[in-house]
């Protein structure tokens, strides 16, 4: 009887394994992999639970990326040699380490038939690359954005050396507000205004919920915003939430490791000692540890930067730029360019890591591309 039971269990286990492998093979047979515009045929991606995985050796084909594999612990350490970002993931574990900081993955590294497979989107986006999925052609692609020349300041008006950040639009269906990028999702609810709020808007954002892997956070703001404008996820596991008020906007930075948050308007006071009224264009640095933005009151805008490590804001210039409409970091991770507009002109400025300087006018094509690379704000 025992022998029959063991035989039956072994048969079921083998059948399940064969079924699983067959299912993975069937869903993955037509997948294609493209790296910086070039098709890679030597490595076959796999589709596992609606996520694309690639052999860990594939990372060696990403320009500027390096891989270290510990066979004893089944741990992959992947380094972006361009921005020095490092991520460490271990088979069977949803917790990963980015620059020794714990972050959560939606799916772990898998060992399949003796070969290690890593979650493609998680690894790429965590190390500052752009990952895209084309459902029609079943092609997953990665853009590593390696610049041709970091040191040529004459290329300030050319956007090819800019870090291409990934932005997912907020969707609104009735009173439900939703946003998702990777394993991080945001939901909010609109409800009828009450009290003095009725004079400002019919509805307000009454609740917000952030889901990061298995963790769930519910930020509680002092006053309910009228609208969620945009969200932007940093590669260092911070989430920027841009919201509209009756007059002005706020930018909230949420630490996805513990749910704590900072409202940047409250960290930068105006000349009268009150909170700054609005945030203009903003964007994360390639390593995700800093966010640059325009801040001021209605009719003014100053360029500033928030450092998540020391949790402080630095004003980078005393000049009033009126309205900052676009901002993009260079791939070097130290400098960025931004567009300042007023009634008479549209100018582009560059912060080189030490000071801000005007670089001249900008073509409409480059202006639009830079703005499109900036999270939406109002």
N, C-alpha and C positions, 0 to 999 in steps of 0.2 A: 504494500500500500504506500509506504514511504517512498519507494523507488518511483512508483507511478506519479506521486505528487511532485517529486523533484523533476521528473521528466516533463510533467505538464507545465510547471513553472518555467523551466528552461525553454520549452517550446514557445510559451506566451512571450517571454522576455525577448527571445530571438525574433519572433514575428513582429513584436512592437518595434524593435531596433531596425529591422529591415523596412518596416512601414515608414518609420520616421525618416530614415535615410532616403527612401524612395520619394517621400513627400518633399523633402528638402531639395533633392535632385531635380524633381519635376518642376518645382517653383523657381529653380535657379538656372535651369538649362539655357534660357534665352537672355540671361542678364549680361550686360556689357559694362565695361569699366573704362573710363576715360580720365586721363591725367593731364591737366593743362592743355586740353584740346586734342591730345593724342590717344588713340585707342590702344589699350593694353590687352593683348590676347593670351599672354603667358600665364595669367592668373585668373581663376574663375571665382567670381563673387558668389555668395550663397544668400538666399532669402530665408530667414528664420524668424517666425512669428512677426511677419510684416516689416522686419528690419534687415538691412543689407549688411552682411559681414564679409570681410576679405581676409585672405591668409595674412598672417602677421608679416611675412616676408615682403608683401606687396608694398609696405610702407617704405622700403628701400628705394622704390621707384619714384617717391614723391621728392621733387627737388628741394634740397635743404633739410630733409628729414633724416633722422638716424634712428636705428632700432637696436635695442639690447634685449636679449632673451635669456632668462634664467630657467633652465630646464628642470632644475630641482624643485623650485617653488611654483613653476608654471606662471611666471610673471614677465610681462612685457613692459619695458621702459622705452618710451618714444620721445625723442627730442627734436624740437624745431630749432635747428642751428641758426636760423635767421633772427628769431626774437628770444631765443634761449628758454622758451617754454618747455616744460617737461611733464609728461603724464605717465602714471604707472598703474597698470591694471593686471589683476590676477584671475586666473581661471576660476569660474564659479562664484565670484564675488561681485556684487553690484557697487561696492564702495571702491572708488579709485582715488588716486592721489595726484593732484596737480600742484607742482612746486611744493610738495609735502603738505598741501592743504586737502582735506577730505572733501570729495564731491561724490554725488550719487549718480549711477548710470541706470538707464532703463533696462539694459540687458548686459550680462557679463561676457567676458571672453569665453569662447567655447573651444574645447578640444574635440575634433571630429576626425575619426580614423587616423589618430596620431598627429594631426596637423592643427595648429592654433589659429583661430579666427577671431578677429577683433571687430567691434561695431564700427562701421565705416564713418557714419556721420558724427558720432560722439568723438572719435579720435581726431577727425579732420577739423571740426569746429572748435574743439577744445584747444587746439594748437594754432588757431588763427587762420585756418584755410576756409575756403568757401565750398560747401558741398551742395550738389543739386541732384534731384531725381527726375528723370523724364519718363513718365508713365507710358507714353505712346511707344517710344523706342526701347523701353525697359533698360535705360542707360543711367548708371550712377557716375557722376563726374566730380572731380575735385580740382579747385583752382588754388594753387599755392601762392600766387601773387608775388613771385620773386621779382624784384625791381631790376631793371637793366643798369641803373646807375643811381646810387643813393646820394652822391655828393654833388651832383650838378644842380645848383640852385637856379640855373636858367630854365629848368624844366618845371618851374612852379605852376605854370598854367596848363601843364599836361597832366592828366589824371591817371596815367598808366602806373605811376609809382605810388598811388594811394592805396591804403589798406581797404579792401572791399568788405565792409561789415555787412552782416546778414540781418535783415529786418522783415518781420512778419506782421502783416496788417492786423489791426483789431477788427473783429466782426461784431455787428450788432443785429440781433434778431428779436424784435419786440423790445422787451425789457431786459433781455439777457445779453451780456457783453462777454465775448470770449477771445482768447489769444493763446497760441501754443507754439513753442519752438523746442524741438527735441523732447526731452522728458520733463520740461518745465511748462506748466499751463497756468493760465490766469482766468478767473471768472469773476464777474461782478453783476450786481443787480440794480436796476433802476426802479425807484419807487416815487410815489407822489410827494411833492414838497409840502412841508407843514410850517406853521409859524411865519417868521420873517422871510424864510426861503421862498415862499409862494411868490413874492414880488420879484424874485430874481429868475426863477425857472419853474416850469411845471413839474419837472422831475429832477431828482438828484441820485448820485451813486450811493446807495445806502450800505452796501457791503462789498468787500473784496476778499477773494480767496486765492492763494497761490499754492500750487502743488508742485513740489520738486522731488521727483522720485517717490519715495515713500513718505516724505515729510510734507506737512500741510501747515500753512501760515495764514493768519487773517489780520492784516494791518488795520489798526483803528486810528483814523485821522481825526484831528480836532474838529474839523468842519468837513461836511460832505461835499465832494467835488460835483460839478455839473456834468462832466464828460471825461472819458478816458481817451486821450489823444493817441498815445503810442506807448509801446514797451520795447525795451532793448536789453538783450541778454549779453552779459560780458563773458569772456572766456575764463574769467576768474571766479565765476559762479555768483555774480551779483546781478540783480535785475533793476533796471531803471524804469520807473512808471511816471509818465508825463500826464498830468490831469489839468483840466480847465476849471477855473472858478468864475464867479460873476465878472470880476475884473482881474485879468492876469491868469497865470498858470503856476503850478508847482511841479517840482521834480523830486520824486521819492526814490531813494536808493535802498534796496532791500538785500540784506546778506542772506543768501539761500542756505547757508550752513546752520543758522540758528533763528532766522526770521526777524532779527533786529533791523531797524531801518532809520534812515536820516532824511529829513526834508531839507533840501539844500537851501531853499529860500530862508529858512530859519537860521542857517549858519552864516549867511551873508546879510548883514544889516545895512539899511540905507543910511543916508546922512542924518536922518531924524531919529534913528535908532529902531525903526520898525522893520519888519521882514521885507525882503525884496518882493516886488509884486509879480514878477514874471520871469520865466525861463524861455530863451529863444532856442535856436538850434543847439543840439548836443550830440555827442558821439563818444563811444568807448575807445580807449587806446587798444592796440593789437593784443597786449598782454592782459587786458581787462582789469587792470588795477587802478587806472585813472580815467576820469571822464571830463572832457572839456565842454564848455557850454557858454552861451551868452546869458547874462543875468542883469536885471535892473528893474526900474519902475517903468510905467507906461511912458513911451517916448524916449527911453534911454536903454542902452545895452552895453555891458562891459564884458570883456572876455575873461573867463576864469577857468580854474581846473580844480577838481576834487580828487584827493588821494585817499583811496579806501584803506590804506595801511595806517596813516596817521589821522584819518577822518577829519581832515582840514581842507578848507577852500583857500586857494591862492588867487588873487587878482593878478593877471599877467600884464596888464597895462592900465593906465589911468585915463585912457582915451575913451570917449563916449562914441560908440559905433552906431547909434540910433536903433538899428535892427540887424541882427545876425541871422541870416536865412539858410546858411549851409555850412557844414564843417566836416572835414575828413582828415584823418591821421595819415601820415606817411608810413610806409612799411617799416621804417627804421624804429618806430615806436617812441620816438622822442620829439618829433615835430609834427605840426599839423597846419592846414590852411583853412581859412574861413572867409565867407562872403559877408560884406557889410553893405547894406543898402539904405539909401535915403531918397528923398524926392528928386534929387538931381543926379545921382550917380550910383553905380554898382562897382565896388572895388573888392579886390582879393588881397588878403593879408596872410602872412606866414609867421607862425611862432616856431623858432628854431631850437627850442629847449632852454633859451636864455632870455630872449626878447622878441617883441612883435615888430614886424616891419611891413610896410606896404610893398606889394610886388606889382601893382598896376591894375589895369582893367582886365576883365575876363570875358571871353567870347560867350555868346548865349548858349552854344552847345555845351561848353565846359561848365558853365553856370548850372545848367539843368542837370548835367550828370552828377555834379557835386551835391546838388540839392537832393537828387534821387538817392544818393548814398547816405543821406541824413535821415534819422527817424522823424516822423511827422510831428509838427508842433503847431500851435495856433496862437 
